[in-house]
């Protein structure tokens, strides 16, 4: 889908190319029971589809991760923000 959008908006291609350079980090709330019920690992999905070097963390919170659990969210983000790789 993103690549189709990039064809319509050529300026977006540089942003999409960053996925190959900067691995994304994913975070999701611990209340996502549908993920657990279906055995879905969000990081594995991202690695298999568009971001082979993705990392991620489940955060014990509701929908608003940063507001509901700021300390755990920060701990999960710091390695991503400080890793020079």
N, C-alpha and C positions, 0 to 999 in steps of 0.2 A: 504494500500500500504506500509506504513512504517513498519508494522509488518511483511509483506512478505520479505521486505528487511532485516529485523533483522534476519530472519531465515537463509538467505544467509550469513549474516555477524554477528555472535553472539556477537561481541564486541559492536555493536550498540544497543543492548538491554538495557544496562545501561542508554544510552542517552534517549531512549524512556521512560524508567521508570521515568525519571525526570519530565515528563509532569504531573504525578500524584502528585509530590511534589512541583514543581515550576510552578505556573500557568503562562501561556504565556500571553504576551500583544501583541495585534495586532494594527497596525496603517495603515491607507489607505488614499489615497489622496481624496480631495473633488471633484475631477474631475471625479471620478468613477460614471458617470451617469448611467451606466448599473446596478449598485447595487441599486440605488434609483428607477430606472424605474421598476425593477423587485421586489422591496420591500425586498431586501436581506439585512439583518443585519449581517455583518461579525462576530461579537461577538457571536450572537445567533447560527450561524452555527458552530463555533468552540466549543461552550459549548455543543451543541447537538451531536457532532461527537467525538471529541477526547480530549477536554480540558474543563471539566465542570466548572473550576474556571477561565476561560479566561476573560481578560478585554481588552478594546480597545478604540480607539479614531479615529475620522475622522480629518485629518489635512488639512487645506486649503493650498494646494500646487499642484504642478504637480507630476510627477513620483518620483522625488528626494526630499523626505520629509525633510531630514536634511539640505540639501543645500538650498532649496527654502524657508523653514520656520523653521529655527533652534530654535527660541524661543518657539514657540508653541509645537514643537516636544519635546524639553527639559521639558516643563511643563507637557506634557503627560507622559513622561518617569520617572520623578522624584518619583512619588508615587510607581511605580513598583520597582525602584531601591533601595528605602529607606525603604520600608515596611518590617519589620522583619518576618512577617508571611510567 
